[in-house]
Amino acid sequence: MNSSLNMTRRVAQLIVGLFLYGMGIALMVRASVGVAPWDVLTLGIEKQTGLGFGLITFIVSLFVMLLWIPIRQKPGIGTVLNVLLVGPFAQVGLWIIPPIDGLLWEILVFASGLLILAVATGLYIGARFGPGPRDGLMTGIHARWGWRIWIVRTSIEVVVLSIGWVLGGDVGFGTLAFALLIGPLVNITIPRLRVPLATAPKDPEPVVVPL
């Protein structure tokens, strides 16, 4: 894949991934069976302050990215766009997706949101423009102090979940399902959606890199 096509795919994949990420969050919120730990925090803050979900997502993301400074983590353009776009995209999703009634529909909507979120994660991480602020915090702490990734991630999410729960965020079986399933799902989507590195041709014939 030549460099211009490679860059076009990366940019398109990043934007689509961030849009779908916001839609996935909105679907899981509307399902009302529990959400991811960071969204539990967002819903808790929303309940206490009355601010919009999208605005709170933006503020929290910006705060998390500022935490990169002491751990010497450098953001990429994907990180910045994640901060700027995921919140508004999630808010749009909440505007257009109506509340869900009935346990079966709630489960189906939550499952759809989880699958969309997994695909979205593969898309925006696979675009190679840098991790989201939350993932970057986790990997930055690991790189800075050498703590194991799973310990860092679990510790951060337990703290975030606890604060969100105390504030009144939506904790349910969906929260447990997210914790158990998101890892295996993104382990499938990220490798398959990773954009290959561009290679310069050595002669007039293009160099073909398998996708």
N, C-alpha and C positions, 0 to 999 in steps of 0.2 A: 504494500500500500504506500503510495507516494505521500510526501509530507503534507500537501494541501488537502488531499482527501482525508488523511489521518486527522488533521486538525478540525476539519469540518465535522467529521463523525464525533470527535471528542466533545466539541462544543454542543452539538445537538444532543448527544447522549447525556451530557451534564444537565442541560436545561430540562429535558424530558424527565430525567431521573429525579430532579428536585421537585418538579410539578407533581409527579406520581407519589413522591414521598409525602407531600402535603395532603394529597387526596387519600392516601393510605391512613394517615393519622386521623383525618376527618371521619373516615368510615368507622374506625375503631372507637372513636369518641362517640359517634352517633349510636353505635351498638349498645353502649351503656352496660357492658359486662366486665369492665375493667380494661385499663390501658397500660401502655409501657410505663416504666418508672418515671422517666422524665416528663411524660404527659400527665401522670398523676400529680406531679409537682405543679405543672402548668394549670391544671384544673383546680388544684387547691388554692393557688394564688388568685385565679379568676374568681373563685367563690368568696375569697376574703376581700378582694379589691374592687370587683366589678369591671375590671379591664377586660378587653377582648382577648380571646384565646390566641389569635395570631400575633397581637401586640406583645403579649406576655412571652410567647415563644421566641420572638425576636429579642426581647430584652434579656431573657435567660441565655440565649445563644451568644449574645454579645458579651455578657458577663463571663460566660465560660471561656470564650475566646481570649478575654483579657487575662484569664488565669494561665494562659500559655506563656505569658511574659516571664514569670519567675522560673518556669521550667525550660525556657529557651527553645520553645517550639515555634517554628515559622509557618504562618498560614499560607496556603495557596489560593489561587483565584477561586477554586471550588469551595474552599472554606468560607471565603467572604460571601460568595453567592448563596451558600447554604444559609448563612446568618440572615441575609437580606430577603431571601425568597421563600424559604420553607414556611415561615409563619404566615405571610400573606396567602400562599397557596392553600395552607390548611384552613385559613379563615374563609376563603372562597368556597372550599369544599363544605364547610359547615353551613354556609349560606344556601348552597344548592341541594344538599342532602337533607331530607326531612328527618325528624325523629322517627325511630323505629319502634314498632309495637310487636310483641309476641316473641317468646324465647327462641323459637326456631329461626325467625328472621334475624334476631339479634346475633345468634351464633353464625349464621351465614354471612351477614354483613361484616362481623368481626373477622371471620376467616378470610373474606375477600380483601379486607384492609390489610391483614397480616401478609397475605401473598403479594399484594401490590407493593407493600413496603419492602419486602424482600427483593423483589425485582428492581424497585427504585434504588435500593442500596447498591445492588450490583451495577446498575447503570451509572450512578454518579461517582462511585468509587472506581469503577472500571474506566471512567473517563480520564483518570490519572491527573486530576487537577488539585489534589490534596483532599484530606479527610474532612469530615464535618467537625464542628467544634468539640462535640462530646467525645467522638472517637479519637480526635487529636489529643485531648486532655489525657485520655487513657494511655495512648501510646507514648505521649510525652513523658508522663510520670514513669512509665516503664523504662524509657531510654535514659531518663535523668538519674534514677536511683536503682534501677535494676530489679525492681519488684516484678513478680510474675504477672503477666497480663490478666489472667483470670482473677487473681487476687485484687488487682487494681479495679477491674471492671465491677466485680461483685461488691467491693467496698463502696465505690462511688454510687452504684445503683441502690444499694441498701440504704445509704444515707439519704439519697434523693427521694426514694420511695417512702421512707419513714417521715420525712418532712412533709411531703405531699399528702400523706395519709392523715397526719395530725391537722393539716390545714383543711381537710375535707375533700381531698381528691378521690377520684373514682377507682377504688381497688376492688377487684373481683377475680373470678376464675380466668378471665381474659388476661389479667396481669400475669398469672402463673403460666398460662399458655404461651404468652409472648416470651417469657423468660426461658421456657423449655424449647421453643420451636425456632426462634429467630436465628440462633446460631447455626443449626443445621441447614436452614433455608438459605441464608446468605453464603454458606459454604458451597452451595450449589450455584447460586446466581453470580457471585463475584468472579470466579474463574471463567465462566462462560461468557460474561459480558465485558471482560477486560479488553480494552482497545490495545492491539499490538503496537509496539514501538515502530515508528516510521523508519524505513530503510532507504538509503539513497541508491539508485541503480548505478552499476559500474559501466553499463553500456546502454545503447538505445532501448534494449528490451527491459520492460519493467520487472522488478523483483517482486515475486508474489509471496506474500506472507500469509500463511493459513490463519483464518479467523477462529 
